[in-house]
Amino acid sequence: RFARHTTDFGGQLDSLADVISFGLAPAFVAIRLFHLDGPHWAVPISRFIWAVAALYMCCAAIRLARFNVSNEHGEQHHFSFLGLPSPGAAGAIASLILMEQELAHQSLTLLADACLWLLPVVLLSTGLLMVSHLRYPHLVNRYLRGRRSIGRLVFIVGFVLLLLVAHQYVLGIGSLTYAAWGPGAWVIVRFKRWLRPAAPSA
Protein backbone atom coordinates (compact mmCIF):
# COMPACT_ATOMS: atom_id res chain seq x y z
CA ARG A 1 0.00 0.00 0.00
CA PHE A 2 2.86 2.41 0.78
CA ALA A 3 4.38 1.76 -2.64
CA ARG A 4 0.96 2.07 -4.33
CA HIS A 5 1.59 -1.30 -5.95
CA THR A 6 -0.64 -4.36 -5.96
CA THR A 7 0.03 -8.00 -6.79
CA ASP A 8 -2.13 -11.11 -6.90
CA PHE A 9 0.07 -12.67 -4.21
CA GLY A 10 -0.49 -9.68 -1.93
CA GLY A 11 -4.23 -9.92 -2.46
CA GLN A 12 -4.28 -13.60 -1.48
CA LEU A 13 -2.07 -12.99 1.56
CA ASP A 14 -4.20 -10.03 2.66
CA SER A 15 -7.38 -12.11 2.53
CA LEU A 16 -5.70 -14.95 4.41
CA ALA A 17 -4.81 -12.55 7.22
CA ASP A 18 -8.36 -11.17 7.13
CA VAL A 19 -9.80 -14.64 7.74
CA ILE A 20 -7.97 -14.64 11.09
CA SER A 21 -8.46 -10.97 11.98
CA PHE A 22 -12.09 -10.56 10.88
CA GLY A 23 -13.30 -14.16 10.91
CA LEU A 24 -11.74 -16.25 13.66
CA ALA A 25 -10.93 -13.53 16.21
CA PRO A 26 -14.43 -11.93 16.49
CA ALA A 27 -16.10 -15.35 16.69
CA PHE A 28 -13.71 -16.52 19.42
CA VAL A 29 -14.11 -13.33 21.47
CA ALA A 30 -17.91 -13.55 21.19
CA ILE A 31 -17.87 -17.17 22.40
CA ARG A 32 -15.63 -16.35 25.35
CA LEU A 33 -17.70 -13.32 26.35
CA PHE A 34 -20.96 -15.28 26.25
CA HIS A 35 -19.33 -18.10 28.20
CA LEU A 36 -17.95 -15.80 30.92
CA ASP A 37 -20.70 -13.17 31.24
CA GLY A 38 -23.72 -15.16 30.12
CA PRO A 39 -26.18 -16.65 32.62
CA HIS A 40 -25.34 -20.10 33.95
CA TRP A 41 -28.67 -21.53 32.85
CA ALA A 42 -27.72 -20.75 29.24
CA VAL A 43 -25.18 -23.60 29.21
CA PRO A 44 -27.50 -25.93 27.20
CA ILE A 45 -27.46 -23.51 24.26
CA SER A 46 -23.67 -23.21 24.26
CA ARG A 47 -23.47 -25.64 21.34
CA PHE A 48 -25.78 -23.39 19.37
CA ILE A 49 -23.47 -20.42 20.08
CA TRP A 50 -20.47 -22.47 18.91
CA ALA A 51 -22.37 -23.43 15.75
CA VAL A 52 -23.23 -19.78 15.03
CA ALA A 53 -19.59 -18.78 15.56
CA ALA A 54 -18.39 -21.56 13.24
CA LEU A 55 -20.91 -20.46 10.61
CA TYR A 56 -19.72 -16.88 10.92
CA MET A 57 -16.09 -17.90 10.38
CA CYS A 58 -17.01 -20.02 7.35
CA CYS A 59 -18.99 -17.13 5.88
CA ALA A 60 -16.01 -14.83 6.40
CA ALA A 61 -13.75 -17.28 4.53
CA ILE A 62 -16.28 -17.60 1.68
CA ARG A 63 -16.71 -13.82 1.53
CA LEU A 64 -12.97 -13.25 1.22
CA ALA A 65 -12.55 -16.04 -1.33
CA ARG A 66 -15.31 -14.51 -3.46
CA PHE A 67 -13.66 -11.11 -3.16
CA ASN A 68 -10.34 -12.55 -4.37
CA VAL A 69 -11.98 -14.16 -7.39
CA SER A 70 -13.98 -11.10 -8.43
CA ASN A 71 -11.56 -8.38 -7.30
CA GLU A 72 -10.34 -5.84 -9.86
CA HIS A 73 -7.21 -3.80 -9.25
CA GLY A 74 -7.55 -0.06 -8.89
CA GLU A 75 -9.48 2.17 -6.50
CA GLN A 76 -11.91 3.12 -9.28
CA HIS A 77 -13.45 -0.36 -9.01
CA HIS A 78 -13.91 -0.18 -5.24
CA PHE A 79 -16.85 2.14 -4.62
CA SER A 80 -19.13 -0.63 -3.37
CA PHE A 81 -18.94 -4.18 -2.06
CA LEU A 82 -21.01 -7.23 -2.90
CA GLY A 83 -22.03 -8.43 0.53
CA LEU A 84 -21.05 -7.00 3.90
CA PRO A 85 -17.26 -6.49 4.02
CA SER A 86 -15.53 -8.66 6.60
CA PRO A 87 -14.07 -5.63 8.46
CA GLY A 88 -17.60 -4.24 8.76
CA ALA A 89 -18.90 -7.53 10.17
CA ALA A 90 -16.02 -7.80 12.64
CA GLY A 91 -16.45 -4.16 13.58
CA ALA A 92 -20.13 -4.69 14.37
CA ILE A 93 -19.30 -7.60 16.69
CA ALA A 94 -16.31 -5.94 18.37
CA SER A 95 -18.14 -2.65 18.90
CA LEU A 96 -21.17 -4.45 20.34
CA ILE A 97 -18.84 -6.19 22.80
CA LEU A 98 -17.25 -2.84 23.74
CA MET A 99 -20.69 -1.35 24.29
CA GLU A 100 -21.74 -4.32 26.45
CA GLN A 101 -18.62 -3.98 28.58
CA GLU A 102 -19.14 -0.25 29.02
CA LEU A 103 -22.79 -0.71 30.01
CA ALA A 104 -21.79 -3.39 32.52
CA HIS A 105 -19.11 -1.07 33.92
CA GLN A 106 -21.73 1.66 34.34
CA SER A 107 -23.93 -0.84 36.23
CA LEU A 108 -26.60 -0.70 33.52
CA THR A 109 -27.15 -4.42 33.89
CA LEU A 110 -30.38 -4.66 31.88
CA LEU A 111 -28.91 -2.96 28.81
CA ALA A 112 -25.67 -4.93 29.12
CA ASP A 113 -27.63 -8.20 29.21
CA ALA A 114 -29.61 -7.07 26.15
CA CYS A 115 -26.36 -6.51 24.23
CA LEU A 116 -25.09 -9.90 25.41
CA TRP A 117 -28.16 -11.73 24.16
CA LEU A 118 -28.08 -9.72 20.94
CA LEU A 119 -24.52 -10.88 20.25
CA PRO A 120 -25.39 -14.34 18.79
CA VAL A 121 -28.05 -12.70 16.60
CA VAL A 122 -25.54 -10.15 15.29
CA LEU A 123 -22.96 -12.90 14.80
CA LEU A 124 -25.39 -14.94 12.70
CA SER A 125 -26.77 -11.97 10.79
CA THR A 126 -23.41 -10.48 9.86
CA GLY A 127 -22.14 -13.88 8.79
CA LEU A 128 -25.06 -14.35 6.39
CA LEU A 129 -24.80 -10.76 5.17
CA MET A 130 -21.15 -11.33 4.22
CA VAL A 131 -22.16 -14.00 1.68
CA SER A 132 -25.27 -12.15 0.52
CA HIS A 133 -25.61 -10.25 -2.76
CA LEU A 134 -26.60 -6.99 -1.08
CA ARG A 135 -24.59 -3.91 -2.01
CA TYR A 136 -22.62 -1.96 0.61
CA PRO A 137 -20.86 1.36 -0.09
CA HIS A 138 -17.12 1.79 0.32
CA LEU A 139 -17.28 4.66 2.81
CA VAL A 140 -13.70 5.88 2.33
CA ASN A 141 -13.65 5.87 -1.48
CA ARG A 142 -17.19 7.17 -1.88
CA TYR A 143 -17.56 9.75 0.87
CA LEU A 144 -14.11 10.71 2.22
CA ARG A 145 -12.01 11.04 -0.93
CA GLY A 146 -12.26 13.72 -3.56
CA ARG A 147 -14.04 17.02 -3.12
CA ARG A 148 -16.05 17.35 0.08
CA SER A 149 -19.08 19.54 0.68
CA ILE A 150 -19.45 21.73 3.77
CA GLY A 151 -22.20 19.50 5.10
CA ARG A 152 -20.01 16.42 4.79
CA LEU A 153 -17.12 18.13 6.60
CA VAL A 154 -19.45 19.20 9.41
CA PHE A 155 -20.71 15.63 9.71
CA ILE A 156 -17.14 14.24 9.86
CA VAL A 157 -16.11 16.75 12.54
CA GLY A 158 -19.23 15.99 14.58
CA PHE A 159 -18.61 12.25 14.26
CA VAL A 160 -15.01 12.63 15.46
CA LEU A 161 -16.16 14.71 18.44
CA LEU A 162 -18.73 12.07 19.36
CA LEU A 163 -16.00 9.43 19.16
CA LEU A 164 -13.93 11.38 21.63
CA VAL A 165 -16.85 11.76 24.04
CA ALA A 166 -18.37 8.25 23.92
CA HIS A 167 -16.52 6.03 21.46
CA GLN A 168 -18.03 2.79 22.80
CA TYR A 169 -21.59 3.82 21.96
CA VAL A 170 -20.77 5.68 18.74
CA LEU A 171 -18.77 2.77 17.33
CA GLY A 172 -21.45 0.29 18.37
CA ILE A 173 -24.36 2.19 16.86
CA GLY A 174 -22.37 3.21 13.78
CA SER A 175 -21.11 -0.31 13.02
CA LEU A 176 -24.53 -1.88 13.51
CA THR A 177 -26.07 0.79 11.28
CA TYR A 178 -23.58 0.02 8.52
CA ALA A 179 -24.30 -3.72 8.84
CA ALA A 180 -28.01 -2.98 8.47
CA TRP A 181 -27.36 -0.70 5.47
CA GLY A 182 -27.65 -3.50 2.89
CA PRO A 183 -31.01 -4.94 4.01
CA GLY A 184 -32.33 -1.43 4.67
CA ALA A 185 -31.41 -0.20 1.18
CA TRP A 186 -32.93 -3.34 -0.36
CA VAL A 187 -36.22 -2.79 1.49
CA ILE A 188 -36.32 0.89 0.47
CA VAL A 189 -35.74 0.04 -3.21
CA ARG A 190 -38.44 -2.62 -3.13
CA PHE A 191 -40.85 -0.23 -1.40
CA LYS A 192 -40.23 2.51 -3.99
CA ARG A 193 -40.86 0.03 -6.79
CA TRP A 194 -44.09 -1.02 -5.11
CA LEU A 195 -45.22 2.61 -4.84
CA ARG A 196 -44.31 3.42 -8.43
CA PRO A 197 -47.45 3.38 -10.59
CA ALA A 198 -47.55 0.72 -13.26
CA ALA A 199 -47.12 1.90 -16.84
CA PRO A 200 -50.38 1.98 -18.78
CA SER A 201 -50.79 -0.88 -21.19
CA ALA A 202 -51.02 -0.15 -24.89
Secondary structure by P-SEA (a helix, b strand, c coil): cccccccaaaaaaaaaaaaaaccaaaaaaaaaaaaaccccccccaaaaaaaaaaaaaaaaaaaaaaaaaacccccccccccccccaaaaaaaaaaaaaaaaaaaaacaaaaaaaaaaaaaaaaaaaaaaaaccccccccccccccccccaaaaaaaaaaaaaaaccaaaaaaaaaaaaaaaaaaaaaaaaaaaaaccccccc
